[in-house]
Amino acid sequence: MSKFKILFKISGSIAAYKSAYLISKLVQNNFEVQTVATLSALEFIGSATLEGLTGKPVLIDQYESGKMMSHINLTKWADLTLLCPASANTINKMANGIADNLVTSLFLANDFNKPYIVAPAMNTSMFNHPSTQESLQKLKDWGIIIMPTESGHLACGDVGEGKLINPDLIYDKITELLTAKENKKSSRASVLITGGATRESIDGVRFISNLSTGKTAAGISDFLSSKNYDVTFLYGQNSVLPKLNSELIQFTDHKSLETLMDDLLRNRHFDFVIHLAAVSDFTVGGIYKKDKKIKTTNKIKLESSSKNLSLNLKPTSKIIDKIKKISKNDKLILFAFKFSAEDDMNKSNEKVHSLFKHSNSDYVILNHLQDRKADGSQTNFYLFDKNGLLSKIENPNQLSESIEQIIMKHLEKK
């Protein structure tokens, strides 16, 4: 007997060949898979390959005689729908209600009570195009799960975002979503974690950011997920991602992160927030040439021939200070992080004390620039509560354990 039924859609992308690996893995793990492909997808992977892997014919034609209604009924049959790879063309069609093939027509008949995963794969310029980003956001707003892309060498020869995420991570996401109901084990608590860096745009290709990789945050997320906590993970572009079950939501700049956190904290119940994201203290207020402001947007690239430009940086608001004020849960426990470039521990302690004061955090984890390794990993963390230093922690694994011990103490008090 099959474990779950997967409606596996494939659109036209060079990454279509990777779908064969994922389909094979699903079938080997007792999933029943039905493939649906666009004509352009079959230019990259053959229907014989897909039929051989699933044991079922590939569905292509929405007007095939005698099967028109059965195709629409696939949405009722499936426990989960996956579009992998998702091309820019198909993503933009879905977001705008265009149904000119079976893949997009089935989306108009989608049952939004069931999980629908989209795994984008495309050229960097296509991925970053405003229409694609707006379409992805629209699909997210409708409840579609958008998998992050990876950065690297693309088939077109470019290097950048848009590469299909590792199929094993897609498999993990599928099993996470479908086994959640089966397990019936309520999570110990709901945890919101932020990690990685914000990017403040200068123009369409340049930005101000920082050296945060999100590695520590991803490690904490995986540790808590392994202990059956319900983790929502907000991450910056190109951040290290958790490998285990968590809800992944990407942010871009300060405003993006602020908006996401405002929405999540006001509308969902979180027991704990662990705020590791390295948020820019400044955003670009303007670009000037000889005291004259230059008009620019994230769709324009400043010419390299421009000389002696000046950036006006304006301060951003402190997101950490708003977390408890806007939280739906008035008993929220907040972990804040303080990254210090100070060599003097006394000065670092003063900054920790100030952070407690203006953010009303329950705990602060302090780390230092000099304790950062070349690979971006961090060592030597100092864990404080409002009464002072609790412990010095040598590595991220021990930090995850210490945070969970604190969480358990709070849960025991409930």
Buried (B, 14 or more C-beta within 10 A) or exposed (E): EEBBBBBBBBBBBBBBEBBBEBBBBBBEEEBBBBBBBBEBBBEBBEBEBBEEBBEEEBBBEBEEEEEBEEBBEBBEEBBBBBBBBBBBBBBBBBBEEBBEBBBBBBBEEBEEEBBBBBBBBBBBBBBBBEEBBEBBEBBBEEEBBBBBBBBEEBEEEBEBBBBBBBBEBBBBBBBBBBEBEEEEEEBBBBBBBBBBBBBBBBBBEBBBBBEBBBBBBBBBBBBBBBBEBBBBBBBBBBBBBBBBBBBBBBBBBBBBBBEBBBEBBEEEEBBBBBBBBBBBBBBBEEBBEEEEEBEBEBEEEBEEEEEEEEEEBEEBEBBBBBBBEEBEBEEBBBBBBBBBEBEEEEEBBEBBEEBBEEBBBBBBBBBBEEBBEEEEBBBBBBBBEEEEBBEEBEBBEBBBEBBBEBBEEBBEEE
